[in-house]
C-alpha cells in the first residue's frame, strides 16, 4: 500500500503514520513492490527503478498499461480518490497522480533530478497517450491505447533509435510488429500487407543486415492461427538464395529453388573469390565486383525499405578498388 504524505509534515501527521504502521494488513493489501508503510520516507531511485522499463510500480493501477489492474488504497485503507502525491527520501516529488476508486486516471512520475520519468496524458474523446523517458529526457517508450486496448507501442534505445514497434489496425488486427538492433535496423518483423485478405509478411534478417528469410501467411480470425500462403524465400548470410517456394493454405504448390542444406550453400560460397560478406552484390555471378554492381548497391542503400548499412557500402567500395585487375 502506497502512502501519500510529504516527509516534512507536522508532528501530528507523523504520529498518525506511526499508528498506521502498527495496523496489520492482509497479504493482498501489503505488496512489497508498491512501497509498504515500513518504507515511508525512504523511497530511493535504486529501489524503485526497473533496469529495463523504469519506475513501473504505479503502472499496475492504470487500466490499459498492464494486463492485470490492481486498485490503490490510501492511508485509511480506502480506495484512493483524487490526487495522490508520493515523495523521494530527499523530499522531491516521485509521483503525482489522479485516482478514481483506486484506478489511476492520469499521472506523472519524476526522477530525483526533477526530470519526468513517465506520464499519462488524457484528453476527452481521445485515446490515452503514455510516454516514458530515460533520466536525461530521452524518450524510452510510447503507447497509445483506448478502452484498455493498445493501438500503438514503441520502445527506444537510449540512443533514440527505435527498438520495438507494435501497431494495431483500425479494425483490431495486428498491423506491424518489428524488433530492431542497436542501430535501428530491423532484425525481424511481421507486417499486414493485405488488410482485406489478412495476408502477412513475416521476415527475419541476419545481424549483418542481410535478409535471412521472407514468408507470407494468411490469418484466420476464427481460429486465430496462421497458415502458409504465398511466397517463401530464404538466403544465406552472404546473400545466396537457398529456397524459393509458393504455398496455398499450407500446401506447397510450386518450387522454384528447393531448400538447400547448410553444407551445400557453404560450398557454393567458397567457390567464389569474392569475400563472403560481398558475395550478394555479385549480381551476374562472374566472380568479381563491377562498377555497375557498385552503383546498384548504392541505389539499393537509398531504397526506403533497405537494410543495407553504411559500413557494408564502404567495405564494398574499398574491395572494388583492391581487386586484382
N, C-alpha and C positions, 0 to 999 in steps of 0.2 A: 504494500500500500504506500503510495507516494504522499509525502507531507508537503503542503504548500505554505510554508512560513518563511519569512525573512530572518536570517540569523541575528539581526540586530533589533528584534522586537523587545518589548518591555519584559521585566522580570515575571510579571503575571502570566504572560503568554508562555514563557519558558516553563513555568510551574505546570500549566495545563499540558504541555507537551510531555513533561516527565510523568505526569499522571497517566497520560495515554500510553506511554511506553510500557507501563505495568499491566495494561489490559492484555488478556490472552485473546488471540485471534485464530481462526481456523486456518488450516494449511492453504486453502484456496484463496483466502484473503491476504496471505502473507507470502508474497513471491519475491525471492531474493533479487531477481533481475529488475524489479521495479522499485528498489530502494526501501527497505523496511525501516521502521522507526529507529532502530538501533544505529542507523547510518545518517540520521539527521545532522545537518551542518557539516557533513564530511563528503560531499559529492565532488570527486576529482575526475578529471577527464580520463585518466588511465583506467579508472574503474568503470566508467560509463561507455567508452568508445569501443565499438567492434572494429577490429583492424581492417576488415573488408568493406563494411557497409556504414560505419559511423555510429552516431548515437541513435540506436534503433529502439530503445526501451519504451518510447511513447507510441511507436507505430502500432502496437498491439491494441490500442484503444481507438484506432481510426478505421472505420469500415472502408474496404477497398484497397488498403495498403498491404495488409496481411490476410491470409486465408481465414484465420480464426480471430474473432474480435473479443477482447476482454473488456470489462467495464471498470472504470477507475472509481475509487472511493475516496472521500475526503477524510479529514482528521476525526470526524464524528462517525465514521464508518457508514456514511450515507453515499449514495451515488453522486459523483461530482457534477456540479452545475455551474454555469457562468465561467468567469475567468479563474484559472488556477496558475500560480506562478511558483517555480522551483528555482533554487539558487545553488551556486557552487560554494565551496567552503570559504572562498575569499569574498563572498557577498555579491558577486556578479550573477546576472540572470542566466540560468541554464535553459529554462523552458517557460514559455508563456502560451497558454492555450485556452480556448473556449470549449466548454463541455456541455452536453445536454444528456441528462440521465446516464452519465458515465461514459458516453461516447465522445470522442474528440472530433470537433467540427472543423476547426481551423487552428493552426498553431505555428510557432517558431521555436526552434532550438538554437542555442548560441554556443560558440566556443568560448573559452576563458579570455580570448583576445577581443571579444565582442563581435567577431565575425559570425554571420548567420551560418548555422550548420545545416539546417533544413527548414523548409517552410511549406505549408499547405495553404494555397490561395483558393478562395471560394467566391464565385460571383453568381448571383441568382440567375437561373436558367442556363448556366454554362457548365461544362464539365469541370471537375476539380483538377487543379494543377499542383503537383508535388515536385519540389526541387530540392536536392541536397548538394552540399558543397564540401570541398576539401578545406583545410584550415586557413588557407590564404585566399579563399574566394573562388578557386577554380571549380567549375561545375563537375559534380560527381555522378549524379543520377537525376533523371527526369521521368515523371509518369503523368499521364493524363487518364482520368477514369471518371465514370459516371454510374451512379446507382450500384456501386461496388464492382463494376466490370471494367477491367483495364482496356484502354483503347490504344495507348502508346507507352512504350517503356524503353528508355535509353540509359545506358551506362557508359561512363567515360573513363579513360585512363587519366592519370594525374597530368599527363602532357596535354590533355584537351582533345586527344583523338578518340573517336568513337570506339567503344569496346564491345557493346552489345546493343542490338536493336530488336524490338518486338513491336509489330504494328498489326492491328486488327481492322478488318474491312468494315464498312458501314453496316453490313448485314450480319456481322458477328463471326466471320471466318478469319482464320489466320491469313494475313496478307503478306507479311515478311518477318522472318526471324534470321538474324545474322550475328555471327561471332567474328570479331576482328583481332588481329595481333597487336602488339605494342605500337606498331607504326600505322595502324588504322586500316591495314589491308585485310580483306575477308579470308578467314580460314574455312568457313562453311556457311551455307545459307539455305533457307527454304523460302521460296517465293511463289505466290499465286500468280500464274501467268495467263490464266483464262478463268475469269470470275464466273462466267455462265456455266462452264463445264466442270469447274472446280479442279482444274489441272494445275499441278505444282511442279516446279523445277527445284530439285534438291542437288546441290553441288558442294564439292569439297576441294580445297586447294592444298598443295604442299606448303610447308613453311617457307620455301623459297619463293612462293608467289605463283608458281605454275599450277595449272589445273590438274587435279587428280581424277575426278570423275564428275559427270553431269548426267542426271537421270530425271525422267518425267514420271509422275504418278497422278492418279485420279483419286479424289477423296470421296468417300461415301458417307454423307452426314447421318444416315440411318444407323449404320454400324460403327461409325467413327473410325473407319480403317482406310488405309491407302493400298492401292494395288498398282503394279507396274503398268504404265500406259503411255506409249510414245517412245522417244529416243533415249537410248542408253549408250554412253561412251566413257571410256577410261583411258588414262595416259600414264606413262612413267614420269618420273620427276624430270627427266630430260626432254619431255615433250613427245615421246613416241606413242602414237595411238595403239593401244593394245586390245581394245574392244569397241565395236560399233554395231549395235543391235536395235531392233524395234520390237515393242511389245503392244499387245492389245488385251487389256483386262487380265494381266498376269500371264498371258500366253505369248510365247516367243513366235513372231511371225516372219522375221527377216534377220539374217545375219550378214552384215557387210564385212566385218572383221571379227572372227571368233576370238574370244578372250584367250590371250596367251599366258603361259606360265611366266613366273618371275625370271627363271633361268633363260628362257627364250628372249625376253626383252633385254636382259643384260648382255647377252651375246651380240644382239643387233647393235646395241650402243657401243660396245667395244670394237666393232668392226670399223667405226668411223674414226678419222684422225682428229676430228673436232672435239674439244673438251666437252664432257657430258653436259655441263651447265649451259652450253651454247648450241647443242645439237638441235634443239627445237627450232632454231632460227634458220637452219639449212633447209629452205623450202623445197629446193629441187633435188635434195639428197645426193649432191655431187661431191661431198666431202670437203667443201670449202665455203667460207662466208664471203658473199659478193657485196658490192656497194648497193645493189638493188635490194638485197636482203636486209642490209643495214637500214635503208630508207623505210622498208616495210615494217621493221621492228620499231622504229621511231614513230611512225604513223600509228601503229597499234598502241604505243605507250600513251598517246593522247586520246585514245578512244575513251568514252565515258565509263564503260564497264571494264576497262583494262586492269589487270592485276600485276602488270609489269612494274618493276621498281627501277629507280634511277641507277642504283648500283649495277643492275643487270645490263642496262643500256650502255653505261660507261665501260663495263667489262667487255661487252661485245665489241664496242668500237676499238678498244685497246687491242683485243685479239685480232681484229681485222687488219690493223697496221703491223702486227707482229707476225702475220702469216708469211711463210716462206714462198714468195712469189718466184 
